[in-house]
Amino acid sequence: MSGAAQAGYAPPTGPREPTPARRRSHWLLAVTVAWAVLLGVLTWVSVRDDGPTVREQRTLAQAGPVVDRAVGELVAAAAGDRAVALVPDRIEQGCTVTPLLDGATLARAVEVVAPGADPRAVLTEIADRLPAAWRAGVRVTGDGPRLRADAGEFVLVDGRPAGDGRVRLSVRTGCRPVGDGYRAPAAQGGPEVAALAAALRALGTPAAPAPVLVAAPCPGGGGPAHTARVTLDPAPAEPSRALAPVAAGAVLFDATEGYAYRQGPVTVALAGTELTASTGCGG
């Protein structure tokens, strides 16, 4: 056969036309990339704008009332011949809810001062008084007794000895979207502030910083419980001698770990450098 081109036939001068299979492969790749981009955009919009679809996505603003009620339950359960004080809330930023959304953790706490008492017995008594739905219990670990409970809505309760005759009961949300943020219950000055001022005068530190006021709703619609607290620097050298006149014989305890007394419905306690005046649930 000669190398001349046949009449009426044009030899190929460029690349071959893509086969149908190659065209389909390119089309599928383009669709896959577009779908991935669309899913990313929809996820971002949903996280930003949509309401929570599972409980773990509830914001701090939504979890806050659950935490506050849990704190009130703890105050009521810890009542007795002890000093019970509210601790200011703490918000820890920087955790990750999803790869596209940062979050924060809300923590509140109640501090119980009971010098000479067995921490395990204190925690067990408190656990027995908590709502049955919390399934509260105390177990002994290598670090001492621990109270664990579930306050609902993925809000966890933990109790443990804090040293110097103190037990700390903590309530935590875990990592949540911030949303509108947490708003602590309003705390207004009342008999706690007056009792704290009287104690400061007796200790010779009337010019101490303005007290931090903390509140929590009591169970059953009672309360709220309040605490007014200041940090003294340095700690008073002989608090029992200074506070005995204002205590007027209503002393709860007088020990190396602290001093506490009742003044009407208010419990005033000095533990280390922390001076608190609190009203609990039920007065």
C-alpha positions as a LaTeX table, in Angstrom:
\begin{tabular}{lrrr}
\hline
Residue & $x$ (\AA) & $y$ (\AA) & $z$ (\AA) \\
\hline
Met1 & 0.00 & 0.00 & 0.00 \\
Ser2 & 1.47 & 3.34 & $-0.98$ \\
Gly3 & 2.17 & 6.07 & 1.64 \\
Ala4 & 0.07 & 8.59 & $-0.29$ \\
Ala5 & $-3.11$ & 9.77 & 1.33 \\
Gln6 & $-6.22$ & 8.32 & $-0.10$ \\
Ala7 & $-8.47$ & 10.66 & $-1.96$ \\
Gly8 & $-11.15$ & 12.20 & 0.17 \\
Tyr9 & $-9.41$ & 11.32 & 3.47 \\
Ala10 & $-7.75$ & 13.99 & 5.67 \\
Pro11 & $-5.05$ & 12.66 & 8.01 \\
Pro12 & $-5.28$ & 13.64 & 11.70 \\
Thr13 & $-3.59$ & 16.95 & 12.47 \\
Gly14 & $-4.24$ & 17.36 & 16.28 \\
Pro15 & $-4.95$ & 15.46 & 19.52 \\
Arg16 & $-7.65$ & 12.89 & 19.54 \\
Glu17 & $-11.08$ & 13.79 & 20.79 \\
Pro18 & $-11.58$ & 12.76 & 24.46 \\
Thr19 & $-13.36$ & 9.50 & 24.83 \\
Pro20 & $-16.78$ & 9.53 & 26.52 \\
Ala21 & $-15.22$ & 7.83 & 29.59 \\
Arg22 & $-12.67$ & 10.63 & 30.06 \\
Arg23 & $-15.33$ & 13.33 & 29.66 \\
Arg24 & $-17.48$ & 11.56 & 32.29 \\
Ser25 & $-14.50$ & 11.36 & 34.69 \\
His26 & $-13.85$ & 15.10 & 34.42 \\
Trp27 & $-17.54$ & 15.84 & 34.94 \\
Leu28 & $-17.72$ & 13.65 & 38.06 \\
Leu29 & $-14.66$ & 15.32 & 39.53 \\
Ala30 & $-16.15$ & 18.77 & 39.00 \\
Val31 & $-19.45$ & 17.72 & 40.59 \\
Thr32 & $-17.63$ & 16.19 & 43.60 \\
Val33 & $-15.62$ & 19.35 & 44.23 \\
Ala34 & $-18.72$ & 21.55 & 43.93 \\
Trp35 & $-20.65$ & 19.29 & 46.32 \\
Ala36 & $-17.84$ & 19.40 & 48.89 \\
Val37 & $-17.75$ & 23.20 & 48.73 \\
Leu38 & $-21.53$ & 23.38 & 49.06 \\
Leu39 & $-21.49$ & 21.07 & 52.11 \\
Gly40 & $-18.81$ & 23.20 & 53.75 \\
Val41 & $-20.80$ & 26.39 & 53.21 \\
Leu42 & $-24.04$ & 24.82 & 54.47 \\
Thr43 & $-22.28$ & 23.46 & 57.57 \\
Trp44 & $-20.84$ & 26.89 & 58.37 \\
Val45 & $-24.20$ & 28.60 & 57.92 \\
Ser46 & $-25.95$ & 25.96 & 60.04 \\
Val47 & $-23.46$ & 26.22 & 62.88 \\
Arg48 & $-23.71$ & 30.01 & 62.79 \\
Asp49 & $-27.46$ & 30.49 & 62.43 \\
Asp50 & $-29.44$ & 27.36 & 63.26 \\
Gly51 & $-30.78$ & 26.37 & 66.64 \\
Pro52 & $-29.25$ & 23.34 & 68.35 \\
Thr53 & $-30.29$ & 19.96 & 67.06 \\
Val54 & $-28.70$ & 17.92 & 69.87 \\
Arg55 & $-28.16$ & 18.72 & 73.50 \\
Glu56 & $-24.39$ & 18.99 & 73.20 \\
Gln57 & $-24.91$ & 21.98 & 70.90 \\
Arg58 & $-26.89$ & 24.03 & 73.40 \\
Thr59 & $-25.19$ & 27.33 & 74.08 \\
Leu60 & $-23.91$ & 28.67 & 77.38 \\
Ala61 & $-26.96$ & 30.93 & 77.49 \\
Gln62 & $-29.23$ & 27.86 & 77.27 \\
Ala63 & $-27.18$ & 25.74 & 79.70 \\
Gly64 & $-26.77$ & 28.56 & 82.24 \\
Pro65 & $-30.17$ & 28.16 & 83.97 \\
Val66 & $-29.54$ & 24.41 & 84.36 \\
Val67 & $-26.21$ & 25.15 & 86.02 \\
Asp68 & $-27.75$ & 27.81 & 88.27 \\
Arg69 & $-30.52$ & 25.48 & 89.44 \\
Ala70 & $-27.96$ & 22.76 & 90.11 \\
Val71 & $-25.97$ & 25.14 & 92.29 \\
Gly72 & $-29.11$ & 25.95 & 94.27 \\
Glu73 & $-29.75$ & 22.23 & 94.79 \\
Leu74 & $-26.22$ & 21.84 & 96.12 \\
Val75 & $-26.64$ & 24.75 & 98.53 \\
Ala76 & $-29.84$ & 23.20 & 99.89 \\
Ala77 & $-28.27$ & 19.74 & 100.16 \\
Ala78 & $-25.20$ & 21.04 & 101.99 \\
Ala79 & $-27.19$ & 23.01 & 104.59 \\
Gly80 & $-26.67$ & 22.26 & 108.26 \\
Asp81 & $-24.10$ & 23.16 & 110.88 \\
Arg82 & $-21.60$ & 24.07 & 108.20 \\
Ala83 & $-20.54$ & 27.21 & 106.40 \\
Val84 & $-21.79$ & 27.05 & 102.80 \\
Ala85 & $-20.74$ & 29.76 & 100.34 \\
Leu86 & $-21.21$ & 30.37 & 96.63 \\
Val87 & $-18.13$ & 30.73 & 94.44 \\
Pro88 & $-18.13$ & 33.18 & 91.49 \\
Asp89 & $-18.72$ & 31.61 & 88.09 \\
Arg90 & $-15.83$ & 30.93 & 85.74 \\
Ile91 & $-15.96$ & 30.80 & 81.93 \\
Glu92 & $-13.08$ & 29.08 & 80.17 \\
Gln93 & $-12.64$ & 30.01 & 76.51 \\
Gly94 & $-10.75$ & 28.14 & 73.81 \\
Cys95 & $-12.32$ & 24.70 & 73.55 \\
Thr96 & $-13.58$ & 23.32 & 70.21 \\
Val97 & $-17.20$ & 22.29 & 69.65 \\
Thr98 & $-16.68$ & 21.34 & 65.99 \\
Pro99 & $-13.81$ & 21.92 & 63.54 \\
Leu100 & $-15.65$ & 25.07 & 62.46 \\
Leu101 & $-16.82$ & 26.36 & 65.85 \\
Asp102 & $-14.97$ & 27.35 & 69.01 \\
Gly103 & $-16.73$ & 27.20 & 72.36 \\
Ala104 & $-16.42$ & 27.79 & 76.08 \\
Thr105 & $-17.05$ & 25.97 & 79.35 \\
Leu106 & $-19.11$ & 27.36 & 82.23 \\
Ala107 & $-18.23$ & 26.30 & 85.76 \\
Arg108 & $-19.86$ & 27.25 & 89.05 \\
Ala109 & $-19.11$ & 25.96 & 92.52 \\
Val110 & $-20.25$ & 25.77 & 96.13 \\
Glu111 & $-17.73$ & 25.61 & 98.95 \\
Val112 & $-18.52$ & 23.86 & 102.23 \\
Val113 & $-16.32$ & 24.51 & 105.27 \\
Ala114 & $-16.62$ & 21.80 & 107.92 \\
Pro115 & $-13.41$ & 21.54 & 109.99 \\
Gly116 & $-12.95$ & 18.17 & 111.69 \\
Ala117 & $-15.60$ & 16.44 & 109.59 \\
Asp118 & $-14.83$ & 13.39 & 107.46 \\
Pro119 & $-14.95$ & 14.61 & 103.82 \\
Arg120 & $-16.38$ & 11.30 & 102.65 \\
Ala121 & $-19.20$ & 11.51 & 105.21 \\
Val122 & $-19.94$ & 15.12 & 104.17 \\
Leu123 & $-20.03$ & 14.20 & 100.48 \\
Thr124 & $-22.20$ & 11.14 & 101.14 \\
Glu125 & $-24.72$ & 13.16 & 103.14 \\
Ile126 & $-24.93$ & 15.74 & 100.38 \\
Ala127 & $-25.31$ & 13.06 & 97.69 \\
Asp128 & $-28.17$ & 11.45 & 99.63 \\
Arg129 & $-30.03$ & 14.80 & 99.68 \\
Leu130 & $-29.74$ & 15.51 & 95.96 \\
Pro131 & $-32.61$ & 14.76 & 93.54 \\
Ala132 & $-32.97$ & 11.05 & 92.79 \\
Ala133 & $-32.85$ & 11.78 & 89.05 \\
Trp134 & $-29.26$ & 12.97 & 89.46 \\
Arg135 & $-28.14$ & 9.44 & 90.48 \\
Ala136 & $-25.57$ & 10.99 & 92.81 \\
Gly137 & $-23.02$ & 8.73 & 94.43 \\
Val138 & $-19.70$ & 8.84 & 96.24 \\
Arg139 & $-16.79$ & 6.54 & 95.57 \\
Val140 & $-13.26$ & 6.43 & 96.95 \\
Thr141 & $-10.45$ & 6.96 & 94.43 \\
Gly142 & $-6.70$ & 7.15 & 94.72 \\
Asp143 & $-7.11$ & 10.90 & 95.25 \\
Gly144 & $-9.79$ & 10.58 & 97.93 \\
Pro145 & $-13.59$ & 10.50 & 97.94 \\
Arg146 & $-15.43$ & 11.84 & 94.89 \\
Leu147 & $-19.07$ & 12.80 & 94.47 \\
Arg148 & $-20.42$ & 12.43 & 90.95 \\
Ala149 & $-23.89$ & 13.33 & 89.69 \\
Asp150 & $-25.72$ & 14.19 & 86.47 \\
Ala151 & $-27.82$ & 17.34 & 86.77 \\
Gly152 & $-29.33$ & 16.77 & 83.31 \\
Glu153 & $-28.79$ & 18.45 & 79.94 \\
Phe154 & $-25.17$ & 17.24 & 79.96 \\
Val155 & $-24.38$ & 19.27 & 83.09 \\
Leu156 & $-22.10$ & 17.34 & 85.44 \\
Val157 & $-21.59$ & 17.71 & 89.19 \\
Asp158 & $-18.36$ & 16.84 & 90.97 \\
Gly159 & $-17.52$ & 17.03 & 94.66 \\
Arg160 & $-14.15$ & 16.53 & 96.33 \\
Pro161 & $-12.10$ & 17.60 & 99.38 \\
Ala162 & $-10.32$ & 20.92 & 98.86 \\
Gly163 & $-8.07$ & 20.88 & 101.92 \\
Asp164 & $-8.20$ & 22.82 & 105.19 \\
Gly165 & $-11.55$ & 21.33 & 106.17 \\
Arg166 & $-13.21$ & 22.38 & 102.92 \\
Val167 & $-15.24$ & 20.47 & 100.35 \\
Arg168 & $-15.84$ & 21.92 & 96.89 \\
Leu169 & $-18.89$ & 21.03 & 94.81 \\
Ser170 & $-18.49$ & 21.98 & 91.16 \\
Val171 & $-21.00$ & 22.19 & 88.30 \\
Arg172 & $-19.70$ & 22.19 & 84.70 \\
Thr173 & $-21.29$ & 22.35 & 81.27 \\
Gly174 & $-18.52$ & 20.94 & 79.12 \\
Cys175 & $-17.63$ & 22.71 & 75.87 \\
Arg176 & $-20.61$ & 24.64 & 74.42 \\
Pro177 & $-21.16$ & 27.26 & 71.72 \\
Val178 & $-21.09$ & 30.66 & 73.40 \\
Gly179 & $-24.28$ & 31.97 & 71.77 \\
Asp180 & $-25.48$ & 35.06 & 73.62 \\
Gly181 & $-23.19$ & 34.21 & 76.55 \\
Tyr182 & $-23.90$ & 33.33 & 80.15 \\
Arg183 & $-25.71$ & 35.80 & 82.40 \\
Ala184 & $-25.29$ & 35.08 & 86.09 \\
Pro185 & $-28.33$ & 35.49 & 88.37 \\
Ala186 & $-28.65$ & 39.01 & 89.69 \\
Ala187 & $-27.12$ & 39.39 & 93.15 \\
Gln188 & $-28.17$ & 42.41 & 95.19 \\
Gly189 & $-26.75$ & 43.55 & 98.49 \\
Gly190 & $-28.79$ & 42.45 & 101.50 \\
Pro191 & $-28.10$ & 41.19 & 105.02 \\
Glu192 & $-25.02$ & 39.38 & 103.71 \\
Val193 & $-23.34$ & 42.69 & 102.86 \\
Ala194 & $-24.16$ & 44.16 & 106.27 \\
Ala195 & $-22.86$ & 41.09 & 108.09 \\
Leu196 & $-19.69$ & 41.10 & 106.00 \\
Ala197 & $-19.11$ & 44.79 & 106.76 \\
Ala198 & $-19.50$ & 44.11 & 110.49 \\
Ala199 & $-16.95$ & 41.30 & 110.30 \\
Leu200 & $-14.49$ & 43.50 & 108.39 \\
Arg201 & $-14.77$ & 46.21 & 111.05 \\
Ala202 & $-14.16$ & 43.64 & 113.78 \\
Leu203 & $-11.08$ & 42.39 & 111.93 \\
Gly204 & $-9.76$ & 45.92 & 111.55 \\
Thr205 & $-10.02$ & 45.91 & 107.75 \\
Pro206 & $-13.02$ & 48.12 & 106.96 \\
Ala207 & $-11.27$ & 49.43 & 103.82 \\
Ala208 & $-11.17$ & 45.99 & 102.17 \\
Pro209 & $-12.15$ & 45.82 & 98.47 \\
Ala210 & $-15.83$ & 45.88 & 97.55 \\
Pro211 & $-17.33$ & 42.41 & 98.04 \\
Val212 & $-18.09$ & 40.10 & 95.14 \\
Leu213 & $-21.81$ & 39.21 & 95.17 \\
Val214 & $-22.98$ & 35.80 & 93.94 \\
Ala215 & $-26.52$ & 34.33 & 93.78 \\
Ala216 & $-28.27$ & 31.09 & 92.86 \\
Pro217 & $-31.97$ & 30.11 & 92.76 \\
Cys218 & $-33.11$ & 27.72 & 95.46 \\
Pro219 & $-35.13$ & 24.60 & 94.63 \\
Gly220 & $-38.89$ & 24.86 & 94.82 \\
Gly221 & $-38.89$ & 28.55 & 93.96 \\
Gly222 & $-37.33$ & 29.58 & 97.26 \\
Gly223 & $-34.39$ & 31.85 & 97.82 \\
Pro224 & $-32.31$ & 32.88 & 96.08 \\
Ala225 & $-29.20$ & 32.03 & 98.05 \\
His226 & $-26.59$ & 34.79 & 98.25 \\
Thr227 & $-22.93$ & 35.14 & 99.12 \\
Ala228 & $-20.88$ & 38.28 & 99.61 \\
Arg229 & $-17.15$ & 37.57 & 99.69 \\
Val230 & $-13.81$ & 39.36 & 99.92 \\
Thr231 & $-10.21$ & 38.19 & 99.85 \\
Leu232 & $-8.06$ & 39.53 & 102.69 \\
Asp233 & $-4.34$ & 40.07 & 102.26 \\
Pro234 & $-2.78$ & 39.11 & 104.58 \\
Ala235 & $-5.00$ & 36.69 & 106.47 \\
Pro236 & $-5.99$ & 37.90 & 109.95 \\
Ala237 & $-3.61$ & 36.65 & 112.64 \\
Glu238 & $-6.19$ & 35.96 & 115.39 \\
Pro239 & $-9.62$ & 35.88 & 113.74 \\
Ser240 & $-11.44$ & 34.12 & 116.58 \\
Arg241 & $-10.45$ & 36.80 & 119.10 \\
Ala242 & $-11.43$ & 39.59 & 116.72 \\
Leu243 & $-14.72$ & 38.04 & 115.60 \\
Ala244 & $-15.92$ & 36.65 & 118.94 \\
Pro245 & $-17.66$ & 39.90 & 119.99 \\
Val246 & $-19.67$ & 40.17 & 116.75 \\
Ala247 & $-20.41$ & 36.41 & 116.79 \\
Ala248 & $-22.20$ & 36.91 & 120.11 \\
Gly249 & $-21.94$ & 33.23 & 121.05 \\
Ala250 & $-23.50$ & 31.88 & 117.83 \\
Val251 & $-20.26$ & 30.16 & 116.77 \\
Leu252 & $-20.47$ & 27.28 & 114.30 \\
Phe253 & $-16.82$ & 26.32 & 114.55 \\
Asp254 & $-13.53$ & 27.72 & 115.79 \\
Ala255 & $-10.57$ & 25.77 & 114.40 \\
Thr256 & $-7.21$ & 26.27 & 112.78 \\
Glu257 & $-8.93$ & 25.81 & 109.40 \\
Gly258 & $-11.38$ & 28.61 & 109.97 \\
Tyr259 & $-13.94$ & 30.43 & 112.07 \\
Ala260 & $-17.67$ & 30.71 & 111.41 \\
Tyr261 & $-20.74$ & 32.03 & 113.16 \\
Arg262 & $-24.38$ & 32.83 & 112.54 \\
Gln263 & $-25.76$ & 36.33 & 112.54 \\
Gly264 & $-29.49$ & 35.99 & 112.06 \\
Pro265 & $-30.07$ & 34.26 & 108.70 \\
Val266 & $-26.46$ & 34.92 & 107.61 \\
Thr267 & $-23.50$ & 32.59 & 108.05 \\
Val268 & $-20.16$ & 34.40 & 108.24 \\
Ala269 & $-17.03$ & 32.32 & 107.67 \\
Leu270 & $-13.32$ & 33.01 & 107.47 \\
Ala271 & $-11.22$ & 30.26 & 105.86 \\
Gly272 & $-7.65$ & 31.28 & 105.08 \\
Thr273 & $-7.87$ & 34.61 & 103.29 \\
Glu274 & $-11.50$ & 34.20 & 102.16 \\
Leu275 & $-14.17$ & 35.95 & 104.20 \\
Thr276 & $-17.76$ & 35.15 & 103.18 \\
Ala277 & $-21.24$ & 36.02 & 104.37 \\
Ser278 & $-24.00$ & 33.82 & 102.98 \\
Thr279 & $-27.70$ & 33.13 & 103.19 \\
Gly280 & $-28.69$ & 29.63 & 102.09 \\
Cys281 & $-31.89$ & 28.08 & 100.88 \\
Gly282 & $-34.58$ & 28.22 & 103.54 \\
Gly283 & $-32.96$ & 31.11 & 105.39 \\
\hline
\end{tabular}
